[in-house]
């Protein structure tokens, strides 16, 4: 049910391809029960972190998941990797449902699906040397141990442009870019097929963001990785991703190929995000679309379209009726009354 009490149409997956997609997310939901007031008599409510989203990722594709902080991007990543259990819905990887796996099977799946965290310092053990941390997954999964594991870790670190003097250092002795490369080496050491990068460059200095981003792109191409790239930076997504989903308050509001999304954004939220992206043409007259205020609370969602409280093009229908997520043109799906001509 949507916020105005009517039945919500399940968002469709992206258009079918000739081969089965590597990952399919279907009607995925993650709600957290919360109390709005302190004490045992506080009113119960639901925090709708992820609220009925569907999409698919094809092999070798880099799929972008974008939106402001708190929109549900990282929760989606944890649900895909079965780090968290969904309230409902399912995740299918290579034709097999992987939601709610037993712990032993989840560990085996970890060899194929890896996560690159946003904060590289927090993702590394401060008490272990870098080469030991990169070698550790090999030991855990019983692939190699001892000198052989360290040798494989050294080769992986070298392949990511880290020099020999880095190997015996601790995380706090490395720069932000070096730490992120070490985290990436630890994720890649098992030879995964699928990678989720959660804001992998947001904690880095601007001067080295491009270096790490290029390294990620080259590594994905070299290893034939399928990647979900999570970011709030549209310019980064434009550089890296072939398909992009825009999230707002737990829902996907627009889904399209990179070229379509950046050349003809249909949802007002996507348009606002793109209007803030710097362009190398200072003489080009482009109007900046400023969003009003902050996003509403995911515990107390507005009726109708969730974006209507901040939308620059809001119409009366937007305040009372939740828009369907449906096809606007081939390969482009949008949840907006205005885009579909309903307003």
PyMOL commands that set and color helices and strands:
alter all, ss='L'
color gray80, all
select helices_A, chain A and resi 73-80+103-110+120-123+130-140+146-159+164-166+171-173+176-188+206-223+234-240+258-263+268-275+316-319
alter helices_A, ss='H'
color red, helices_A
select strands_A, chain A and resi 23-35+44-57+62-66+88-93+96-97+113-116+194-198+226-231+243-248+251-257+325-329+332-335
alter strands_A, ss='S'
color yellow, strands_A
deselect
rebuild
show_as cartoon
